[in-house]
Amino acid sequence: MNKSLFFISFIFIIATTTLAQSPWVMKKNGIYAQFTFNSIPEYHTLFNGNGVTFETSRLVKDRTLQVYAEYGITDKLTMIASVPYKLIELNTLNPLYIGPTKNIPEATKVNAPGNIQLSLKYKILQQKWVSALQIRLE
């Protein structure tokens, strides 16, 4: 009983999120790749979880280039990588901003890697039901 309780507690502690998604893995040496571009047009308002809005001091543009790839290491094990690259611009002053003006940043561009995700997906079962286990580092 104590071992089972410890194991279940351990799983809940390390598994901060549980996701359901595709259980299929790539065949050995199989590859899938995708390139995406996302753009959030110029904005000046941020929202928090309580419905409160905040004005930014400058207008912001946020673009992301991303490469997503899956590679079949074996017929049961797939490696997955998602590598985003962020292109963020702080442009003209926001005419609606009424906060402190002492530390308003200069207009600038910031280009940097985003949150890189690396995963391994292992096929557990492929009969009437298909299931797999995936571990992800971010």
Residue pairs with C-beta under 8 A, 6 or more apart in sequence:
19 134
21 134
23 123
23 130
23 131
23 132
24 123
24 130
24 132
25 72
25 75
25 76
25 77
25 78
25 121
25 122
25 123
25 132
26 32
26 70
26 71
26 72
26 78
27 72
27 75
28 72
28 73
28 74
28 75
29 71
29 72
30 70
30 71
30 72
31 69
31 70
31 71
31 72
32 69
32 70
33 67
33 68
33 69
33 70
34 67
34 68
34 69
35 65
35 66
35 67
35 68
36 64
36 65
36 66
36 68
37 63
37 64
37 65
37 66
38 63
38 64
38 66
39 61
39 62
39 63
39 64
40 61
40 62
40 63
41 61
42 59
42 60
42 61
42 91
43 56
43 59
43 60
43 62
44 55
44 56
44 58
44 59
44 60
44 94
44 96
44 97
45 53
45 54
45 55
45 56
46 53
46 54
46 56
47 53
47 54
48 54
55 94
55 96
55 97
55 98
55 99
56 94
56 97
57 93
57 94
57 97
57 99
57 101
57 104
57 105
58 90
58 91
58 92
58 93
58 94
58 97
58 104
58 105
58 107
59 90
59 91
59 92
59 93
59 94
60 88
60 89
60 90
60 91
61 87
61 88
61 89
61 91
62 86
62 87
62 88
63 86
63 87
63 88
64 84
64 85
64 86
64 87
64 114
65 84
65 85
65 87
66 82
66 83
66 84
66 85
66 114
67 81
67 82
67 83
68 80
68 81
68 82
68 83
69 80
69 81
70 78
70 79
70 80
71 78
71 79
72 78
73 79
75 123
76 122
76 123
77 120
77 121
77 122
77 123
78 120
78 121
78 122
79 118
79 119
79 120
80 117
80 118
80 119
80 120
80 121
80 134
80 136
81 116
81 117
81 118
81 119
82 116
82 117
83 113
83 114
83 116
84 113
84 114
84 115
84 116
85 111
85 112
85 113
85 114
86 110
86 111
86 112
86 113
86 114
87 109
87 110
87 111
88 109
88 110
88 111
89 107
89 108
89 109
89 110
90 105
90 106
90 107
90 108
90 109
90 110
91 107
92 107
93 104
115 138
116 138
117 136
117 137
117 138
118 136
118 137
119 134
119 135
119 136
119 137
120 134
120 135
121 132
121 133
121 134
122 132
122 133
122 134
123 130
123 131
123 132
124 131
124 132
124 133
125 131
